[in-house]
Amino acid sequence: MSVVLIGRWDAETLEIEESHTVGDGDQEAIDTLLSGRTGDWWSCEYLVDRHRDAVQLAYEGLAPGQALVDEAEGFDPSP
């Protein structure tokens, strides 16, 4: 299983708004999750089983000076 995080950038902060579990590499499921969204959405699939692991990986992938807020489940990633 994989976790797909969906969110938006607010200046230098990535706000995670949704988290979904899908089969590894299930592009059809991901496309369905993103279907109909307008505007500037961010999404990424992480090959992990838990939301908190996906959020931690997203946080670790940010450039210096960028921040992450997990609005979906409130997980606070650690540096």
N, C-alpha and C positions, 0 to 999 in steps of 0.2 A: 504494500500500500504506500501511497504518497500523500503528502499534505500540500494543498494548493492554497497559498495566501493571496488575498485580493485586498488592495488598498489604494490610497491616493497619496501623492506628495503634497504637503503643505509647507512651502518654502523649503527648508532643509530637513524637514521631519517626514518620515514615512509613517503614515497612519494605517495600520492593518485593520480593516473593517470586517473581513470575513475569513473563515478558515473552513476548508472542505477536504474530506478524505476521498481519494479516487484510486483506481488501480494504477500501478506504475506505468507511466507513459500513455495513459488513456486520453489522447488528444481530443477525442470526441466528447468526453465528459467535461474536459476543461473548456472546450469551445461552447458547450451548452451553458456552463456557469457564467461565461463572459458574454453570451449572446444578449443583444439588446441594450448593452451598457453604452452610454454616450459620455463623452468627455475624456479626460485623461486618467484612465485607470491603470494601475500597476498590478501585475500578477506574476507569480513564480511557483513552479512545482518543486518541492523538495522530497527527495527519496528517503523519508523518515516516516515513522509511524505515529508520532505525537506532535500535537500543535506546538508545544513549548520547544521542541527540537527544531522545528521549522523556523520559528521566530528567532531562536538563537542564531541559526545559520544566516537568516536575513540580516540580523544585526551585525554579525561578523563580516558580512559582505559590503557594508556601507563604507563610504569614504570618510576620512576624518572630518569632523565638524557636522556630520549628519546624525540625526537621531531617529529613533523608532519608538512609536507608541502602539501598543497592542490594545485596540479598542474591542477586538473580538472576544478575548478571554482574560485580558488584564495581566498577562505574563510580562514580567520585567526582566529582560535579558541582561546578562552580566558581561562586563568588559573582559 
